[in-house]
Amino acid sequence: PEWSALVAAGGRPAPGAASPSSSSSSTAAATGAALADLWIALCVCHSLIVEEPDDEEEDKEEEEGGAKTKGSPLSGRVTPTPPPSSSASSAAPPSAPPSGSPPPPTPRLCVYQGPSPDEVALVEAGRALGFEFVGRCAGGLRLRLLGVEAVFEVLNVIEYTSARARMSVVARSPDGTVRLYCKGSDTTVLGSLAADTPPDLLASTDAALHAFARRGLRTLAVASRVLSPDEWASWDARYSEAASKLEGREEALAAVAGEVEAGLRLVGVTAIEDKLQDGVPEAVATLLDAGIKVWVITGDKQETAINIAVSCRLVRDAERLLVLNADSPAAVAARLRELSAELDARERGGPGAPLAASPLPLPRIAGGPSLSHLHVG
């Protein structure tokens, strides 16, 4: 019953409300609810669609000896049979198939399609853990959450833009709760959290993000917020008005979106490995050996960018990096003077690796604000 209530509400209640797990003091139960909160949010907050099953491929599999098994019309897959409950543990096990009969067909998983491979990876991971996005229906999403079927009505989709660095979905859960689910860059989402977010939670989250970034993983933060019906109706009217503007539409939409994407409750963070395509390190090394200057602009955290630069051989010696981080023109100029002095010292055989020992120029890392001031200057 507690799990059904959590699914019906689309996540844990807002702070101060009665929690479905409040009757239990078990730490495991609280942790389970928090994890479910994360996976429900990832099942709802995305722009994926489900690819229809390929009938010709199914026919081909049938001809090769596999009995054709029909799955969900939305998912194109066979719903796995849930494990038996403890009350049915005494039931006799199913009999083995007759000798020589073909093996049962392997359930075919649906294929998720979307503009972001990160979204595909996260939704597929949720499915592997029992939190499945089944498909889209009229005005909503069909989910299967640890065996519980649920339909979430999508009320608004606030699309991702590079300026906002996040996307949000406002959805009505099965019990009528209206909730905003937000997913985006950790800097943006963490900056939109409620003022009463526990400092220890922020500290542990920052430590986890730093550890992920040092491993070269691309990170996202996930947050949510429960909206009252009146609050959502008022905001929705302003959002519709902004969407109807002929001039300044993007700015108006971003401003109204910022109103509802505030006071969020942190749900969790994710980290995804960004694998290099075959031949990338060799191609970059060839360009550098040919004397071609290579610059990479990325939205990743600096630690992530450095690790990826090393893995693709853009940076061959991380100890020789020249790092420029400054938030004003004056600070940029001062840091450039420091780096110039460091270069002179290396040319004279001073601190750092000898400059003359390498035919390649020293790799440089510049933060976003520094780049903007360098461009202005």
N, C-alpha and C positions, 0 to 999 in steps of 0.2 A: 504493500500500500504506500509506503514512503517513497519508493522509486516511481510509482505511477503518479504520485502527486508532484514530484520534481519534474517529470517529463511533461505533465499537463501544464505546469507553470512556465516551462521553457527554461528552467534553470533555478538556482537558489533564490529565495525571496530577497527583497530589498532589505538593507540593514534596518533592524528594529521590528521587522515582521516575524511572524512565527515561522520557524524553519521546519521542513518535513523531518529532519533528523534531530529535532530538539528533544525528543523523548529518549534519545540514546546519548550516553556520554562517551561512546566509543570514539576514539581518535580515528580508527580505521573508517568508521562510517562518515565522519566529517571529511576525511581525505577523499573517500570515494565520491562524495557529493561534489567536492571541488573539482575533481577530475571530470566527472560527468558534466559539470557546468562548462568546462573548457570544450569538450567534444561536441556538446549540443551547439555551442556558439559557432564552432567551426563548420558544423553541418548546415547551419542557417546562413551564415555570413560568407557568401561566395557568389560567383557569377557563372557557375558551371551548368552544363546541361548533360543529360544522359543520352549516349549514342544508342540509337535503335539497333536491335540485334540484326545481324546479317543472315537472312534466311538461306541464301545460297551457301554460305559457310556451314550453316547447320546441316543442310542437306548433304554436303560433302562429308561432314563428320559421320552422318548416319550411314552413308554408303560405305565408309571405311570400317563399319562394324559397331559404331556407337548408337545405341537407341536414342532417338530424338526425344529430348525432355523439354517441355515447355516451361518457361519461367514467368516471372511477372511481366505483364505487358509494358510496364514502365521501365523496369530495370533490365530486362533481358537476361535474368539470371534465375537460378533455382534457389528458393529460400531454404537455407539450411535448417534441418530439423533441430529444434532446441533440445538441450540435454534433458533427460528425464529428471523429475523432481525426486526428492528423497523419499516421498511417500510411495513412489513407484519403483523403488530400488529392488524389490523382491521379484519384479517381473522377469520372465524368462528372456534371455538374450535372443536376438533375431537369428534365425537359422542361416547357415552359410549357403551361398549360392551353389547350385549343382556343379559337379566337377565338369570342366570343359566349357562352361558357359562364359560368354564374354563379360569382362569386368563392367561394373556399373559406370554410366557416363559421369565425367567430371563436371561439376556445376560450373556454368559459364558466368563469369563476373561481368557486370556491365562496364562500359568504358566511359569515363568522364572526359568531357571536352570543354575547354575554356581558354581564355587568353593567357592565363598565368599557370606555368608549370608548378609553381609553389602551391597554388590552390588545389591542383590535382593531387599533388603529393599528400597534402594535409587531409583532404577528404578521403583519399584511399587509405591513409593510416587510420582514420576514424572507423572506416568500414571494417578493417582488419581487427579492430578492438570491439566491434559490435555496435558502433554508432554509424548507421548507414543512411546516406542520402539515396533514397530510392528513385526519386524523380520529381519533376515539376508537374503540378496539376493546375486547374483553373484558379489563378490568383494566389497560389501558394506552393508549398514544398511538402512532399511526402517523405517522412523519415521512419526508420525502424531502429529504435534505441533499446538495445539489449532485449529484443523480443517484443517491445511495446510499440505498436503502430501509432503514429501521431501525424497530424496535418497542421502545419503552421501557415497562417495567412500572411502573406507579404504585403505590408501596407506602404512602405517606402523603400526605395533603394537609392542611397547616396553614393554615386559612383566614385571610384578612385581617380584622383588626379595627382600629378607629380607635385603640385603646389600644396595640396592637402595631405599627401602621403598617407592616406588611409581611406577605407571604404566602410560604409555602415548600412545595415539593414534594420528597418523597423518592422517587427512581426508580431502578430497576435497568436499566442500559444493556445492549445486546446481549451484551457480553462478561462480564456478571455484576457489573460495578462498581456499588456502591451509592453514590449521590451525592445530596446535598441541594442544591437550587437555591433561592435566596432572592432576592426582589425586593421593594423597598419604599422608603420615604423615605430620602434620602441620609444624614440625621442618624442614623437608627436603624441602617441597614446598616453604615455606616462605623464606628459605635461597637461593632459586633460582629465586627470583623475580628481576625485573629490578631495577637498581640503582635509577631511578627517581620515584619509588613508593612513594606516599604521606605519610609522617610520621604519619599524623592523621589517615589514613587508617590502617597503621600497628598497631597503638596504640589501635584503636577500635577493630581490629581483635584479638589482643592479649588478650584484656579484655574479649571478647566473648569466646575465647578458654578457658581462665581461669575459667570463670563461668560454662561452660559446664563440664570441668574436675572436678570441685568441686561437681557436681551433679552425678559424676560417669559415664558420657557419653563418648563414644569412638568417637574421632574427626578425621576428614579428611579435607584437604585443596584442593581446586580446582583452577587451573590456566590455562591460554591458551596463545598462541602466534601465530600471523599471520606470515607465511613464504612466501617470494616471490618465484615464480616458479624456478628461477635460484638457490636460496639459498637451496630450498628443493632438487632439482636435484643433486646438489653438495654433500649435506649431505647424500642423499640416496645412492649415489655411494660408499661413505666411509662406510656406515652402511652395505651395501651388501658385501663389501670386508671384513669387520670385521666378518660377519656371516659365511664367507667361510673358515676362519682360522681353522686349525686342532689343533693347540696348542695355549693356551692363549686366546681362543675364548671368554669366559665370560668376562675377563678383557678388551679385545678389544671392545666388544659390550657396556660395561658399560662406557668406555671412550668416545666412539662416541655418545652414548645416552646423556651423560652429555653436549656435545656441543650444542645440540638442546634444551635441557631442561634447558635453562638459559635465563635470560632476560624476564621472564614470567610476565604476567599481572594477578594479583589476581582476581579470579572470585567470590569466596565465600568459606565458610566453612560449614561442615555438622557435626551433632552430633547424635549418635545412642545409644539407651539404650542397654546394653549388659545384657540380663536377665540370671539369674542363672538357671541351670537345677534343677528339683525337687530333694530335698534331699541333695543338696550340703552343706548348712550350717550345717545340722545335722552330715553329714559325716566328715566334717572338725573338728567340735567340738569334735566328738568321738575320732579322731586321736590325738588331743591335750590333751584330758583328759587321754588318754592312755600313755602319755609321749613321743609321737612320734614327732620329729621335722619336721615341714612342711615349705618348701620354695616354693615361687611362683615366676617364672620369667616371666615378662610381658613387652610388648613394649609400654604400655600405658603411658600417662603422669603421673607424680608422684601423683598428686591430684586424678586422676582417679583410680590409683592403690590402694590408701589408702581407697577411698570410697568403692571400690569393696571388699577389704579385710575386711572392717567392715561388709558389707552386707552378706558375706559368713562366718562370725564369725571367720575368721582367726585372726582378731584383735578385741578384745572385749572391749578395752578401748583406744580410739584414743589419749587420753591425756597422755598415758604412752609410747608412741612411742619413739624409739631411731632412729633418722634420721641421715644417713651418706651420705653427698654430698661433694665430693671433686674431683678435676681434676688432681691431681698429687700424686705420692707416698708419698711425704713429707706431703702434706695436709691431706692425708688419715691417716697417722701415728699420726699427731697432733689431728685430730678429734677423733681418737680412744682413745687417752689419755684423751680427754675431756669427752667422754662417760664413760670411766672407772671411772673417778672421780665422775661423776654423779651417777653411780651405787653405789659407796662407800658411797656417801652422802645419798642415799635413804636407804641403809642398816642401816645407823646410825639414820634414822628417819629425814633426812634433806629434801631438796627441792624435790617436786614431790610426787606422791603417794607412800605410804610405800611399800617397796619391799616385806616384809614378809607377807603382807596382802593377797597376791595372790599366789596360788600354781603354777601358770603358769609363764614361763619365759617372760621377757619383749619382746614385738614384735619389730622387727628391720626393718627399711626401708633403702635400699642402692641404690643410683643412678647407672646408667650404667657405667660411668667412674670409680666410686668408686669400683665397682665389678671387673673391669679389673685390677686395681692396687692391690686390695686385693688378686687376683689370682696370680699376679706376685710376690707379697711380701710374 
